[in-house]
């Protein structure tokens, strides 16, 4: 886009001095953004031509003032050409710095990104989860690799980041890094936070994301059916480790808690709820939102089973949970033993709670949302869409069943 620069000189009435003279100001407008500065000269308002933007007449004073204004105009035009030759974005801020004789500090992207990550690291365990830090570290690495791949540089002035930079970065993530749509969008979103920091500090004037649009595609959530839950529940496993993983997985199926939230549970998180029964009161680490979950009979059996487990006693845990990596590895083994043809991971337990355990059994979506710790009901509604597909499948089976009876014939007779 071509940069539009206009220069105007005017007498500023709001700043009249004790002698009744108006200061002469210059206004530079760059793509609609203005900067105003005093020229240091004053003028009698009756001697100023608003339309011409200079003093009237040919007096010595008028020639002196108008000569200074002409020189200032030439200086501003020269500055514009200098910025173009230096490949520096022409902004109102850049003009102001040059007019004041200040060299605008060059701000580079990578140190800003590194400083952001350092602050995240210091707040891990307080405001951020370890996973959040890892995502931003990975995002920084992708950014550095992209700069080398695209521009053969190790860093870039933030003033040079524009819409083309964002779209090229997205292309790099999708092609070179082979990221899926949602993963690419999330990395771009992480990068967008760094741009927001630059905007908030007035280090850049224009948001390079202003015309950028990318949507996270809805991913079909995998969950267990009632029959599959029953298979896992009834199965006798050959090793204690598989029995342990099965129990903790089922605990999540009947509470809806994510891995990290189950790991953080202690006995102190269990209290009497509004109905006088035992509830789990906790906060999701991911969003810090509250989760209040009534304890179902199967959940209580699992809690009781591990009350005296050495790991629970020594580490003050409600359950002796393994690492997420080990849990997921053993869950694949469990799926094979139980002949469940699904990629079983710990997070599927949370989806199962939302669908098979609660919504399918008539629990209102508002209650499910509150137990899951969702901040927005729309997040929970994704599970309801899953159930809509299940309803469709169930009705298709019903139609096939009815087609094999005399019901259709009777219906035709009624018609």
Steps between C-alpha positions, in 0.01 A plus 500: 500500500634846407577720801314831497682789671360854531655810662303793642610819680245678718467756779386325818238723665475288816862587596491881470779664702495806728562732204199367310717313248418148375769231477555356150468123497573239236268204458631191320240240409621151406226266375245680716717516817602848613796646683507865595806701597578863566728679252617737773361807321203720598273714285237772531175322398406790270824443301448126450348345187314181595444395138865548399645371826746791528532866598344767282696777330865565417624649826839390637321302772271329246793408273698361798211290634396370157862415411526293820174320423617422145827359634311287751275366224803405290656333807186291554496392132870409524424294809232313308748414225761396758256261665416349159869449414568341840203265450347627824118504517373856466303571815401808697723376781803469269448860378472633854821328608692646206357849548605494866844379400450168675607172347202275542612193693493192283301231675565145396244220516695216665607687821136608550384139455773372737408758764135392476596133548724585795207670676277200428768271649514705821124468538475124436308346787346838587322625190613257229530125457833343392334401172434868419870579533593206276256616231652849494853356494405288199332801339820704544706222344265486200527878463882490500500214249254687278719814493796288386291308244328800345736795544837339590516716814509423873275790607280775355401856586140491624418794273557270202241245613195540275207301364724323248729388784206341684366315196849376406552380858171310485603345166832392654323330794261313270755400236851473646395411857205293371270636774129424488257789456427533873865469604609765247223736617604453864865582426393810308279594796801467733698727268205741502545550874850636437357743244240611757784580741664715232172683431430555871844660543454717188808339341299449181213708361325246282375153591624252235216266605228754410407324173603149603235235556549137598253265664553200723318208342278299728655161574273204559542395860550131571316357800413159640155347477324346799593150377868597466506646852347176628765294320780691673317492834446123497836394358748319723848622407814287533714771662456746783617792285221444244241471779627828646486681166150358437379626838635853456368518144154396623528757780538766231212349298270552800632841610596669170832617644802539269827320573673791676193570714481135613873510576457811718215354709548448873261385772439865586320545166216277623229667709127478558297668228169685514314168517703369794679248277869488415616726216833584339579871520795604283619749239608407148868576454445586133241775553499548880122463490324316782380141464250359750422135438277267704677169569325206332510149658763368257714808569480441875601133458816608317582761766454243778715246317807724511454666840800318649715487186862598588522763223179666619625508860855618418408761237164613642309392190147370469609248234839345408506634145782426254646743246267602217732333248492167686125524557437542127741218410325258738156614385585386146584163651169498688310584179659201329420261786138622515466493118410866480585630154576859605820698561458503876657798682439642845317804362236273346380441858398866525310476170333181624382672817348783296320273254429142611496555877312831529333645187384159374338437838301823499727721710431861387776656293529790748584254782749313280667829406539595865647163599745512208611848608418656165489879499272507197197282432595490131800285590269241653263518203767328286421183694130544433581505126675166542182364655294637209701271274433213737127575489519493120677163504252360752201618295650347185517163678142550617386569143671182382333305781157643424552425132510130581161503674143563396517855648567662163217305337262607777611859458425486129155361574435787744616750234 
